């Protein structure tokens, strides 16, 4: 199976409808810094060991930073046996360029009722 391309706006619509499983193939430190809400982390460096057997009936959308890693590793990603598989064209950079929200470390640090003022918590 080959990975098809999906743009950020189309992906957002499918996510809102619960139609896809979003998989972040970047490394853990990149995901921790910033990611698309609801994405599952499955770094390429450990991808062979990932078990997606419970989700094979779903459509998967993979993303990385700019689309390069995802495109380069398309055969590996598609080999996991999903019903259908896509990659986010342009990665998280395209998602943000479309004005769509991400979840960041900075936001999580401000949770729990603590107010942030500049660098002070």
Secondary structure, 3 states (H helix, E strand, C coil): CCCEEECHHHHHHHHHCCCEEEEECCCHHHHHHEECCCCEECCHHHHHHCCCHHHCCCEEEEECCCCHHHHHCHHHHHCCCCCEEEEECCHHHHHHHCCCCCEEHHHHHCCCCCCCECCEC
